[in-house]
């Protein structure tokens, strides 16, 4: 009965947004209250669910998204994104630009949290789109597919790390095998699938518009542009590598502080304020005006992401995620397929990849031991399942839709299908490796 209730309210959410044209954030609030009450959350507890849902979701993402938008706006307006785009094109050629962006997305996605990687890479996508007049979804989807795969499959992303702990898997083995599984997933869901999306028309995108200021300030050099854009990546790679080089240092308060994604983005923003701002002749006031424009543009995205957090909190508070996983546990399927299926269904219902994977793992620990399944493959199976069919209850869906200014229909055709392909191909790769491991 709970499953029918959730399906009903997800359908209601889609209808409110697409057919009745109700504001997306308001739709999330209304539907979240409805599904929470229908699933048994007491009326007097719903205000806490709303507040905690917004707080938990935006508490992790707000500073990352805002600082990332500021950095992206400055990178775009200073001409740095154009320089980086030209560098990538010169390395791979315009014909293979998708492959260059895809590789960059995968490399960047390994050390970065998903939110950081998304807001960092989107300006680079639009720099190529604006300069070479290519379709934005066609160009950008392979890079974001690579980023998504790294987020779902590979440590040190939060979900894979949590699964490694639950199944007592070896982190090095998960990383190596995960890369093997990732390669076909990214290629098929990226450049191959993107060929079918050339006709998708994105709306006008203003967040990363590149104003022609070269006559007034000049364009920053390629090295300056590249280092300013990639500084968050380099800092997080360094913070991730230090505990391996110096065991025990991961408990150092200074390292814990400086490896936090929000702190990394703040440091990068401060550096870029000089390297792409005042160093190029802009005054601090002019740089701050750029940041103010970025904050205005980013506000609707933050509200939508917060609305998705309310829906997710209602699912967790009601106990629906755990109930669903337990009801599917007894199905007569191969453990790896069962793990993927449980995770995929939870993902469709609650939106969060991390919540889906961890919830499924909590029900499958004994199954892994009893069935003799390689824990590395189970981690990857659940990681693949956690990416399945991203839709309106997933913040990533809305970030993609709003950044690329797409209709709901085209977001389903591009983003949702890409995530689904990644998930299915990932499972297929895991099952093939199970034959040999």
BELNOR-V280249 format. One record per residue. N is the residue number from 1. RES is the residue in three letters. PSI is psi in degrees with one decimal (NA if undefined). BURIAL is # if it has 9 or more other ideal C-beta (glycine too) atoms within 8 Angstrom, else .. Layout:
# BELNOR-V280249
n=N res=RES psi=PSI burial=BURIAL
n=N res=RES psi=PSI burial=BURIAL
This chain:
# BELNOR-V280249
n=1 res=UNK psi=-40.5 burial=.
n=2 res=UNK psi=-39.5 burial=#
n=3 res=UNK psi=-42.5 burial=.
n=4 res=UNK psi=-40.4 burial=.
n=5 res=UNK psi=-46.8 burial=#
n=6 res=UNK psi=-43.7 burial=#
n=7 res=UNK psi=-41.6 burial=.
n=8 res=UNK psi=-45.5 burial=.
n=9 res=UNK psi=-30.0 burial=#
n=10 res=UNK psi=-41.7 burial=#
n=11 res=UNK psi=-39.1 burial=.
n=12 res=UNK psi=-38.6 burial=#
n=13 res=UNK psi=-45.8 burial=#
n=14 res=UNK psi=-42.8 burial=#
n=15 res=UNK psi=-42.1 burial=#
n=16 res=UNK psi=-43.3 burial=#
n=17 res=UNK psi=-48.4 burial=#
n=18 res=UNK psi=-39.2 burial=.
n=19 res=UNK psi=-48.1 burial=.
n=20 res=UNK psi=-6.7 burial=.
n=21 res=UNK psi=32.8 burial=.
n=22 res=UNK psi=143.9 burial=#
n=23 res=UNK psi=137.7 burial=.
n=24 res=UNK psi=-45.6 burial=#
n=25 res=UNK psi=-45.8 burial=#
n=26 res=UNK psi=-38.4 burial=.
n=27 res=UNK psi=-42.9 burial=#
n=28 res=UNK psi=-44.3 burial=#
n=29 res=UNK psi=-47.5 burial=#
n=30 res=UNK psi=-49.6 burial=#
n=31 res=UNK psi=-37.3 burial=#
n=32 res=UNK psi=-40.6 burial=#
n=33 res=UNK psi=-44.3 burial=#
n=34 res=UNK psi=-47.8 burial=#
n=35 res=UNK psi=-34.7 burial=#
n=36 res=UNK psi=-46.8 burial=#
n=37 res=UNK psi=-40.9 burial=#
n=38 res=UNK psi=-29.3 burial=.
n=39 res=UNK psi=5.0 burial=#
n=40 res=UNK psi=7.7 burial=.
n=41 res=UNK psi=127.4 burial=#
n=42 res=UNK psi=147.8 burial=.
n=43 res=UNK psi=-39.9 burial=.
n=44 res=UNK psi=-10.0 burial=.
n=45 res=UNK psi=-13.5 burial=#
n=46 res=UNK psi=-38.0 burial=#
n=47 res=UNK psi=-37.8 burial=.
n=48 res=UNK psi=-38.9 burial=.
n=49 res=UNK psi=-43.5 burial=#
n=50 res=UNK psi=-49.5 burial=#
n=51 res=UNK psi=-43.9 burial=.
n=52 res=UNK psi=-36.4 burial=#
n=53 res=UNK psi=-47.2 burial=#
n=54 res=UNK psi=-43.8 burial=#
n=55 res=UNK psi=-46.6 burial=#
n=56 res=UNK psi=-42.1 burial=#
n=57 res=UNK psi=-51.7 burial=#
n=58 res=UNK psi=-21.8 burial=#
n=59 res=UNK psi=-35.3 burial=.
n=60 res=UNK psi=-28.3 burial=.
n=61 res=UNK psi=-23.9 burial=#
n=62 res=UNK psi=-55.6 burial=#
n=63 res=UNK psi=-37.8 burial=#
n=64 res=UNK psi=-47.3 burial=#
n=65 res=UNK psi=-43.9 burial=#
n=66 res=UNK psi=-49.9 burial=#
n=67 res=UNK psi=-38.4 burial=#
n=68 res=UNK psi=-39.2 burial=#
n=69 res=UNK psi=-41.0 burial=#
n=70 res=UNK psi=-48.2 burial=#
n=71 res=UNK psi=-43.7 burial=#
n=72 res=UNK psi=-41.1 burial=#
n=73 res=UNK psi=-42.2 burial=#
n=74 res=UNK psi=-41.5 burial=#
n=75 res=UNK psi=-40.1 burial=#
n=76 res=UNK psi=-50.8 burial=#
n=77 res=UNK psi=-27.3 burial=#
n=78 res=UNK psi=-13.5 burial=#
n=79 res=UNK psi=-0.5 burial=#
n=80 res=UNK psi=-39.9 burial=#
n=81 res=UNK psi=-37.9 burial=#
n=82 res=UNK psi=-39.2 burial=#
n=83 res=UNK psi=-43.3 burial=#
n=84 res=UNK psi=-42.1 burial=#
n=85 res=UNK psi=-42.4 burial=#
n=86 res=UNK psi=-35.9 burial=#
n=87 res=UNK psi=-42.3 burial=#
n=88 res=UNK psi=-44.0 burial=#
n=89 res=UNK psi=-40.3 burial=#
n=90 res=UNK psi=-29.8 burial=.
n=91 res=UNK psi=-39.5 burial=.
n=92 res=UNK psi=-16.6 burial=#
n=93 res=UNK psi=148.4 burial=.
n=94 res=UNK psi=-31.9 burial=.
n=95 res=UNK psi=-34.0 burial=.
n=96 res=UNK psi=25.3 burial=.
n=97 res=UNK psi=-34.6 burial=#
n=98 res=UNK psi=-41.3 burial=#
n=99 res=UNK psi=-37.7 burial=#
n=100 res=UNK psi=-44.8 burial=#
n=101 res=UNK psi=-36.6 burial=#
n=102 res=UNK psi=-46.0 burial=#
n=103 res=UNK psi=-41.9 burial=#
n=104 res=UNK psi=-42.0 burial=#
n=105 res=UNK psi=-37.8 burial=#
n=106 res=UNK psi=-43.7 burial=#
n=107 res=UNK psi=-44.4 burial=.
n=108 res=UNK psi=-35.7 burial=#
n=109 res=UNK psi=-22.5 burial=#
n=110 res=UNK psi=-51.2 burial=#
n=111 res=UNK psi=-17.3 burial=#
n=112 res=UNK psi=146.1 burial=#
n=113 res=UNK psi=152.5 burial=#
n=114 res=UNK psi=-46.0 burial=#
n=115 res=UNK psi=-39.5 burial=#
n=116 res=UNK psi=-48.3 burial=#
n=117 res=UNK psi=-39.6 burial=#
n=118 res=UNK psi=-53.6 burial=#
n=119 res=UNK psi=-21.1 burial=#
n=120 res=UNK psi=-37.4 burial=#
n=121 res=UNK psi=-28.6 burial=#
n=122 res=UNK psi=-42.6 burial=#
n=123 res=UNK psi=-35.5 burial=#
n=124 res=UNK psi=-38.1 burial=#
n=125 res=UNK psi=-48.6 burial=#
n=126 res=UNK psi=-23.2 burial=#
n=127 res=UNK psi=-39.8 burial=#
n=128 res=UNK psi=-42.8 burial=#
n=129 res=UNK psi=-47.1 burial=#
n=130 res=UNK psi=-36.1 burial=#
n=131 res=UNK psi=-39.0 burial=#
n=132 res=UNK psi=5.6 burial=#
n=133 res=UNK psi=46.3 burial=.
n=134 res=UNK psi=155.1 burial=#
n=135 res=UNK psi=129.2 burial=#
n=136 res=UNK psi=-43.1 burial=#
n=137 res=UNK psi=-41.6 burial=#
n=138 res=UNK psi=-41.1 burial=#
n=139 res=UNK psi=-42.4 burial=#
n=140 res=UNK psi=-28.7 burial=#
n=141 res=UNK psi=-41.0 burial=#
n=142 res=UNK psi=-39.1 burial=#
n=143 res=UNK psi=-43.4 burial=#
n=144 res=UNK psi=-28.0 burial=#
n=145 res=UNK psi=-43.3 burial=#
n=146 res=UNK psi=-41.6 burial=#
n=147 res=UNK psi=-41.8 burial=#
n=148 res=UNK psi=-42.0 burial=#
n=149 res=UNK psi=-44.5 burial=#
n=150 res=UNK psi=-38.2 burial=#
n=151 res=UNK psi=-39.2 burial=#
n=152 res=UNK psi=-28.4 burial=#
n=153 res=UNK psi=-32.1 burial=#
n=154 res=UNK psi=134.4 burial=#
n=155 res=UNK psi=151.4 burial=#
n=156 res=UNK psi=26.1 burial=.
n=157 res=UNK psi=147.1 burial=#
n=158 res=UNK psi=-45.3 burial=.
n=159 res=UNK psi=-51.5 burial=#
n=160 res=UNK psi=-39.3 burial=#
n=161 res=UNK psi=-42.3 burial=#
n=162 res=UNK psi=-40.6 burial=#
n=163 res=UNK psi=-40.1 burial=#
n=164 res=UNK psi=-41.7 burial=#
n=165 res=UNK psi=-40.0 burial=.
n=166 res=UNK psi=-33.5 burial=#
n=167 res=UNK psi=5.2 burial=#
n=168 res=UNK psi=41.3 burial=.
n=169 res=UNK psi=163.6 burial=#
n=170 res=UNK psi=122.7 burial=.
n=171 res=UNK psi=-37.5 burial=#
n=172 res=UNK psi=-41.2 burial=.
n=173 res=UNK psi=-40.5 burial=#
n=174 res=UNK psi=-40.5 burial=#
n=175 res=UNK psi=-46.7 burial=#
n=176 res=UNK psi=-50.0 burial=.
n=177 res=UNK psi=-35.1 burial=#
n=178 res=UNK psi=-38.1 burial=#
n=179 res=UNK psi=-40.0 burial=#
n=180 res=UNK psi=-44.7 burial=#
n=181 res=UNK psi=-33.3 burial=#
n=182 res=UNK psi=-37.6 burial=#
n=183 res=UNK psi=-54.8 burial=.
n=184 res=UNK psi=-32.8 burial=#
n=185 res=UNK psi=-44.9 burial=#
n=186 res=UNK psi=-43.4 burial=#
n=187 res=UNK psi=-46.6 burial=#
n=188 res=UNK psi=-43.8 burial=#
n=189 res=UNK psi=-16.0 burial=#
n=190 res=UNK psi=-101.8 burial=#
n=191 res=UNK psi=-38.1 burial=#
n=192 res=UNK psi=-52.7 burial=.
n=193 res=UNK psi=-36.0 burial=#
n=194 res=UNK psi=-21.5 burial=#
n=195 res=UNK psi=-24.8 burial=.
n=196 res=UNK psi=-2.5 burial=.
n=197 res=UNK psi=11.3 burial=#
n=198 res=UNK psi=-25.3 burial=.
n=199 res=UNK psi=-0.4 burial=.
n=200 res=UNK psi=126.2 burial=#
n=201 res=UNK psi=113.1 burial=.
n=202 res=UNK psi=149.9 burial=#
n=203 res=UNK psi=175.9 burial=.
n=204 res=UNK psi=131.8 burial=.
n=205 res=UNK psi=120.6 burial=#
n=206 res=UNK psi=-18.0 burial=.
n=207 res=UNK psi=-38.1 burial=#
n=208 res=UNK psi=27.6 burial=#
n=209 res=UNK psi=141.0 burial=#
n=210 res=UNK psi=104.6 burial=#
n=211 res=UNK psi=143.7 burial=.
n=212 res=UNK psi=95.5 burial=.
n=213 res=UNK psi=10.5 burial=#
n=214 res=UNK psi=-33.4 burial=.
n=215 res=UNK psi=-26.9 burial=.
n=216 res=UNK psi=-40.7 burial=.
n=217 res=UNK psi=-20.0 burial=.
n=218 res=UNK psi=161.0 burial=.
n=219 res=UNK psi=131.4 burial=#
n=220 res=UNK psi=151.5 burial=#
n=221 res=UNK psi=163.2 burial=.
n=222 res=UNK psi=-41.6 burial=#
n=223 res=UNK psi=-46.3 burial=.
n=224 res=UNK psi=-44.3 burial=#
n=225 res=UNK psi=-47.3 burial=#
n=226 res=UNK psi=-45.0 burial=#
n=227 res=UNK psi=-38.9 burial=#
n=228 res=UNK psi=-39.3 burial=#
n=229 res=UNK psi=-35.8 burial=#
n=230 res=UNK psi=0.9 burial=#
n=231 res=UNK psi=-42.1 burial=#
n=232 res=UNK psi=-38.4 burial=#
n=233 res=UNK psi=-47.8 burial=#
n=234 res=UNK psi=-40.6 burial=#
n=235 res=UNK psi=-41.3 burial=#
n=236 res=UNK psi=-35.5 burial=#
n=237 res=UNK psi=-43.9 burial=#
n=238 res=UNK psi=-45.3 burial=.
n=239 res=UNK psi=-32.9 burial=#
n=240 res=UNK psi=-35.3 burial=#
n=241 res=UNK psi=-30.9 burial=.
n=242 res=UNK psi=-45.4 burial=#
n=243 res=UNK psi=-27.9 burial=#
n=244 res=UNK psi=-33.4 burial=.
n=245 res=UNK psi=-31.4 burial=.
n=246 res=UNK psi=85.7 burial=.
n=247 res=UNK psi=136.8 burial=.
n=248 res=UNK psi=-13.7 burial=.
n=249 res=UNK psi=-12.7 burial=#
n=250 res=UNK psi=-12.3 burial=.
n=251 res=UNK psi=1.1 burial=.
n=252 res=UNK psi=125.1 burial=.
n=253 res=UNK psi=-36.0 burial=.
n=254 res=UNK psi=-44.8 burial=.
n=255 res=UNK psi=-41.6 burial=#
n=256 res=UNK psi=-40.6 burial=#
n=257 res=UNK psi=-49.3 burial=.
n=258 res=UNK psi=-14.2 burial=#
n=259 res=UNK psi=-6.2 burial=#
n=260 res=UNK psi=130.9 burial=.
n=261 res=UNK psi=-39.1 burial=#
n=262 res=UNK psi=-37.4 burial=#
n=263 res=UNK psi=-41.9 burial=#
n=264 res=UNK psi=-44.4 burial=#
n=265 res=UNK psi=-36.4 burial=#
n=266 res=UNK psi=-45.7 burial=#
n=267 res=UNK psi=-45.3 burial=#
n=268 res=UNK psi=-38.0 burial=#
n=269 res=UNK psi=-41.4 burial=#
n=270 res=UNK psi=-44.7 burial=.
n=271 res=UNK psi=-45.5 burial=#
n=272 res=UNK psi=-31.0 burial=#
n=273 res=UNK psi=-36.0 burial=#
n=274 res=UNK psi=-53.9 burial=#
n=275 res=UNK psi=-35.1 burial=#
n=276 res=UNK psi=-7.5 burial=#
n=277 res=UNK psi=-89.7 burial=#
n=278 res=UNK psi=-32.3 burial=#
n=279 res=UNK psi=-24.6 burial=.
n=280 res=UNK psi=4.3 burial=#
n=281 res=UNK psi=-3.9 burial=.
n=282 res=UNK psi=148.4 burial=#
n=283 res=UNK psi=162.0 burial=.
n=284 res=UNK psi=-38.5 burial=#
n=285 res=UNK psi=-40.9 burial=.
n=286 res=UNK psi=-39.9 burial=#
n=287 res=UNK psi=-42.2 burial=#
n=288 res=UNK psi=-33.2 burial=.
n=289 res=UNK psi=-37.1 burial=.
n=290 res=UNK psi=-44.1 burial=#
n=291 res=UNK psi=-36.8 burial=#
n=292 res=UNK psi=-41.4 burial=.
n=293 res=UNK psi=-40.6 burial=#
n=294 res=UNK psi=-41.4 burial=#
n=295 res=UNK psi=-37.5 burial=#
n=296 res=UNK psi=-40.8 burial=.
n=297 res=UNK psi=-29.4 burial=#
n=298 res=UNK psi=-15.9 burial=#
n=299 res=UNK psi=-46.9 burial=.
n=300 res=UNK psi=-35.6 burial=#
n=301 res=UNK psi=-41.8 burial=#
n=302 res=UNK psi=-40.7 burial=#
n=303 res=UNK psi=-42.5 burial=#
n=304 res=UNK psi=-43.0 burial=#
n=305 res=UNK psi=-40.8 burial=#
n=306 res=UNK psi=-37.6 burial=#
n=307 res=UNK psi=-40.2 burial=#
n=308 res=UNK psi=-32.3 burial=#
n=309 res=UNK psi=-34.8 burial=#
n=310 res=UNK psi=-44.6 burial=#
n=311 res=UNK psi=-44.5 burial=#
n=312 res=UNK psi=-41.0 burial=#
n=313 res=UNK psi=-36.9 burial=#
n=314 res=UNK psi=-39.7 burial=#
n=315 res=UNK psi=-41.8 burial=#
n=316 res=UNK psi=-45.3 burial=#
n=317 res=UNK psi=-36.7 burial=#
n=318 res=UNK psi=-14.5 burial=#
n=319 res=UNK psi=11.7 burial=.
n=320 res=UNK psi=-41.3 burial=#
n=321 res=UNK psi=-47.8 burial=#
n=322 res=UNK psi=-40.6 burial=#
n=323 res=UNK psi=-42.4 burial=#
n=324 res=UNK psi=-44.6 burial=#
n=325 res=UNK psi=-43.6 burial=#
n=326 res=UNK psi=-36.4 burial=.
n=327 res=UNK psi=-24.8 burial=.
n=328 res=UNK psi=-8.2 burial=#
n=329 res=UNK psi=-30.5 burial=#
n=330 res=UNK psi=4.8 burial=.
n=331 res=UNK psi=139.9 burial=.
n=332 res=UNK psi=72.9 burial=.
n=333 res=UNK psi=160.8 burial=.
n=334 res=UNK psi=137.4 burial=.
n=335 res=UNK psi=-37.9 burial=#
n=336 res=UNK psi=-38.9 burial=#
n=337 res=UNK psi=-40.4 burial=#
n=338 res=UNK psi=-44.6 burial=#
n=339 res=UNK psi=-43.7 burial=#
n=340 res=UNK psi=-44.2 burial=#
n=341 res=UNK psi=-46.1 burial=#
n=342 res=UNK psi=-46.2 burial=#
n=343 res=UNK psi=-43.0 burial=#
n=344 res=UNK psi=-42.1 burial=#
n=345 res=UNK psi=-42.6 burial=#
n=346 res=UNK psi=-41.3 burial=#
n=347 res=UNK psi=-45.4 burial=#
n=348 res=UNK psi=-36.3 burial=.
n=349 res=UNK psi=-37.3 burial=#
n=350 res=UNK psi=-17.2 burial=#
n=351 res=UNK psi=-39.5 burial=#
n=352 res=UNK psi=124.3 burial=#
n=353 res=UNK psi=-41.9 burial=#
n=354 res=UNK psi=-46.5 burial=#
n=355 res=UNK psi=-43.0 burial=#
n=356 res=UNK psi=-48.0 burial=#
n=357 res=UNK psi=-45.2 burial=#
n=358 res=UNK psi=-38.4 burial=#
n=359 res=UNK psi=-45.9 burial=#
n=360 res=UNK psi=-41.3 burial=#
n=361 res=UNK psi=-34.5 burial=#
n=362 res=UNK psi=-20.5 burial=#
n=363 res=UNK psi=-7.9 burial=#
n=364 res=UNK psi=2.2 burial=#
n=365 res=UNK psi=-49.6 burial=#
n=366 res=UNK psi=-34.5 burial=.
n=367 res=UNK psi=-40.0 burial=#
n=368 res=UNK psi=-42.7 burial=#
n=369 res=UNK psi=-47.1 burial=.
n=370 res=UNK psi=-37.9 burial=.
n=371 res=UNK psi=-6.1 burial=.
n=372 res=UNK psi=31.7 burial=.
n=373 res=UNK psi=139.9 burial=#
n=374 res=UNK psi=120.9 burial=.
n=375 res=UNK psi=-28.6 burial=#
n=376 res=UNK psi=-45.1 burial=#
n=377 res=UNK psi=-33.3 burial=#
n=378 res=UNK psi=-38.1 burial=#
n=379 res=UNK psi=-46.0 burial=#
n=380 res=UNK psi=-33.5 burial=#
n=381 res=UNK psi=-45.5 burial=#
n=382 res=UNK psi=-34.8 burial=#
n=383 res=UNK psi=-42.0 burial=#
n=384 res=UNK psi=-43.9 burial=#
n=385 res=UNK psi=-32.6 burial=#
n=386 res=UNK psi=-12.8 burial=#
n=387 res=UNK psi=-2.6 burial=#
n=388 res=UNK psi=133.6 burial=#
n=389 res=UNK psi=62.6 burial=#
n=390 res=UNK psi=129.3 burial=#
n=391 res=UNK psi=-148.4 burial=#
n=392 res=UNK psi=-12.9 burial=#
n=393 res=UNK psi=12.4 burial=#
n=394 res=UNK psi=128.6 burial=#
n=395 res=UNK psi=-32.4 burial=#
n=396 res=UNK psi=-36.3 burial=#
n=397 res=UNK psi=-46.5 burial=#
n=398 res=UNK psi=-35.1 burial=#
n=399 res=UNK psi=-44.9 burial=#
n=400 res=UNK psi=-46.1 burial=#
n=401 res=UNK psi=-46.5 burial=#
n=402 res=UNK psi=-40.2 burial=#
n=403 res=UNK psi=-39.8 burial=#
n=404 res=UNK psi=-2.9 burial=#
n=405 res=UNK psi=57.7 burial=#
n=406 res=UNK psi=161.2 burial=#
n=407 res=UNK psi=164.1 burial=.
n=408 res=UNK psi=-42.5 burial=#
n=409 res=UNK psi=-47.5 burial=.
n=410 res=UNK psi=-27.7 burial=#
n=411 res=UNK psi=-40.4 burial=#
n=412 res=UNK psi=-43.6 burial=#
n=413 res=UNK psi=-29.9 burial=#
n=414 res=UNK psi=-70.8 burial=#
n=415 res=UNK psi=-51.4 burial=#
n=416 res=UNK psi=-42.3 burial=#
n=417 res=UNK psi=-38.2 burial=#
n=418 res=UNK psi=-47.4 burial=#
n=419 res=UNK psi=-37.8 burial=#
n=420 res=UNK psi=-42.6 burial=#
n=421 res=UNK psi=-44.7 burial=#
n=422 res=UNK psi=-44.6 burial=#
n=423 res=UNK psi=-46.6 burial=#
n=424 res=UNK psi=-44.2 burial=#
n=425 res=UNK psi=-36.1 burial=#
n=426 res=UNK psi=-44.5 burial=#
n=427 res=UNK psi=-42.8 burial=#
n=428 res=UNK psi=-41.8 burial=.
n=429 res=UNK psi=-40.5 burial=#
n=430 res=UNK psi=-42.7 burial=#
n=431 res=UNK psi=-35.3 burial=#
n=432 res=UNK psi=-44.4 burial=.
n=433 res=UNK psi=-29.1 burial=#
n=434 res=UNK psi=-25.8 burial=#
n=435 res=UNK psi=-31.5 burial=.
n=436 res=UNK psi=-14.1 burial=.
n=437 res=UNK psi=NA burial=.
